[in-house]
Amino acid sequence: MPPEEETQDVEELSPEELAESNNFVLSALIDLLIKKGVIRNEELQQAMDELEKAEEEDEQSDD
């Protein structure tokens, strides 16, 4: 069957449900990456700190 003829049941999600779903998937992915030794928890925390700092700097430059 060609792709244009395929139908999928698509469930609409509220913004809250979408955020919760994304959070669940990200948590599972992070756990897996740490368990497999791809990243360390410390590296993840450092990356998150750097993103937060960059975001704060962007907000300050917008003022």
N, C-alpha and C positions, 0 to 999 in steps of 0.2 A: 504494500500500500504506500503510495507517495506521501511524503511528509505533510503536504497541504491537506490531505484527506484524513490524517490522524486526528483524533479528538482526545483531549485529556480533560479529566475533571480538575478544574482549577478552583481552589477554595480561596475566597477573598479573606484577607486578614486585616484586622484593625492595626493601626500603628503600634499599639502596645503588644499585640500578639507577634507582629513582625520583629519588633525589638527583642522580645523574649526568645523567639526562635533563633535569631541571629546570635544572641548571647549564648544560647545552648550550643550551637554549632561551633562558635569560636572557642568556648571552654573545652569542648571535646577535642578540637584540633590542637589546642595548646597542650592539653594533657598528653595527647598522643606524641606530639613532637618532643616533649620533655622525656616521656618514658622511653622513646626510641633513641634518645641522646642527640637529637638534632640540634636542640637548643637547651640551655640551662635556664633555670628559673631566674637567676641573677641577670642573664642577658635579656630576658623578656622584660624584667623590671626596669633595666637601664633604658631599653628602647622606649618603654612607655613613659618614663621620666623625660626623655629627650623630646618625645612628641608633645607632652604636656607643656614643657618649657617653650617649645617653638610656637605652640598655639597661644600661650600667654603673651609672647612677644608680638605675635600678629595682632592680637586684640589691643595691645598697648599702642602699636603703630597706627591702628585705625582711629584712635582717639584724638 
